[in-house]
Amino acid sequence: MRKLLALGERLIDAAAIAAFCGIFLCVIAQVVLRYVFNNPLTWSEELARYLFIWCAFLGWLVATRRGSHLAMTFVVERLPRPAQAALAVLTQLATLLFAWLLGSRGFLLVRNNWDVENVAVPFNLGVVYLIEPIAAAVIALYALAALGELLRGAASRAHP
């Protein structure tokens, strides 16, 4: 299970890097071809926009895995330990609810746009929206793992 998890994390990292590099290359190619050769590309702006969407979602997943999102903890730190634990559990439950909403909405977007062709790039619009249910599933897995750790920690403190 650990190897599968590590492989998934490496795939997410590689996809985020690839999306960012794709954005960079599309924009550089567009600028060079437009201003140096006076022959702009017709597809680079659209592809860069779609890669940016994927890059943002993948970056969200990386930041969630690393626990590097900004958080204001000054109120939580002043609460008693049981209240902090309860709030942490509620946070993960809210994250699961959000993941469900994002995933169900994303699935509908993919289904409704799978046969819609893009104007300038040779793939359908469903591919652009596919990151939404993927990100929702990964976020749900992260939230379930965090919830499991919280509950195991509470159980170990209750039964020394």
Protein Blocks (a to p, Z undefined) as FASTA:
>chain_A
ZZmmmmmmmmmmmmmmmmmmmmmmmmmmmmmmmmmnopacfklmmmmmmmmmmmmmmmmm
mmmmnopaccdfklmmmpcfklmmmmmmmmmmmmmmmmmmmmmmmmmmmmmmmmpccfkb
ccdfklmmmmmmmmmmmmmmmmmmmmmmmmmmmmmmmmZZ
